[in-house]
Amino acid sequence: MVSKTMTVKCAVGLHLRPAGVFANEMQKFDSEVIIVFGDKRANGKSLLSIMAACIKCGSEITVECTGDDEQQALRRAEEIVAEELI
């Protein structure tokens, strides 16, 4: 497992469109992807799970990836979170 803590840059947080972009990109990887936000753990491949976490702009999240392509998945997750996505 690899993980990294990062800050959400998108002005609307991980709401509908940004959450959709994140989930769609993570579905390209075989690894399990989990977003940890406070006491919540969201499936990084599920739009609804990400939205249910209510992650706002400026929030600190930890992305955990487990699997054969975990390094690539984490690197892509980091790129997405750093983007403004709007």
C-alpha positions in Angstrom: 0.0 0.0 0.0 1.1 3.5 -0.8 -0.5 6.7 0.4 -0.1 10.4 0.3 -1.8 13.3 2.0 -2.7 16.2 -0.2 -4.9 19.4 -0.3 -7.9 19.7 -2.6 -7.4 22.7 -4.9 -10.7 22.7 -6.8 -12.9 25.6 -5.9 -16.0 23.4 -5.4 -14.1 20.7 -3.7 -14.7 17.1 -4.8 -18.3 17.7 -5.8 -20.1 16.3 -8.8 -17.8 17.0 -11.8 -14.5 16.8 -10.0 -15.6 13.7 -8.2 -16.6 12.2 -11.5 -13.3 13.0 -13.1 -11.4 11.4 -10.1 -13.6 8.3 -10.1 -13.4 7.8 -13.9 -9.6 8.1 -13.8 -9.2 5.8 -10.9 -11.3 3.1 -12.6 -8.5 2.8 -15.1 -6.3 1.2 -12.5 -6.6 -2.3 -11.0 -5.5 -1.1 -7.5 -8.0 -0.3 -4.8 -8.2 3.4 -4.2 -9.5 4.9 -0.9 -9.9 8.6 0.0 -9.6 9.2 3.7 -11.1 12.5 4.9 -11.4 12.9 8.6 -13.2 9.8 9.9 -14.6 9.0 6.4 -13.2 6.4 4.0 -14.5 6.8 0.4 -14.1 4.4 -2.5 -12.0 6.4 -4.9 -13.6 4.6 -7.9 -17.2 5.5 -6.8 -18.7 8.9 -7.7 -21.4 8.6 -5.0 -18.9 7.5 -2.3 -16.7 10.5 -3.0 -19.6 12.9 -3.0 -20.9 11.5 0.2 -17.6 12.4 1.9 -18.4 16.1 1.4 -14.8 17.1 0.6 -14.5 20.9 0.2 -11.8 23.1 -1.3 -8.8 23.4 1.0 -9.5 20.1 2.7 -6.7 17.8 3.5 -7.2 14.2 2.3 -5.1 11.1 2.2 -5.3 8.8 -0.9 -4.4 5.2 -0.3 -3.7 2.8 -3.2 -3.3 -0.9 -2.9 -2.5 -3.3 -5.8 -0.2 -4.0 -8.7 -0.3 -0.5 -10.2 -0.6 1.4 -6.9 2.3 3.8 -7.6 0.8 4.8 -11.0 -2.7 5.2 -9.4 -1.3 7.4 -6.6 0.6 9.5 -9.0 -2.5 10.1 -11.2 -4.6 10.8 -8.1 -2.1 13.4 -7.0 -2.2 15.0 -10.5 -6.0 15.2 -10.4 -6.3 16.6 -6.9 -3.7 19.3 -7.7 -5.7 20.4 -10.8 -8.6 22.9 -10.5 -10.8 20.6 -12.6 -13.1 23.4 -13.7 
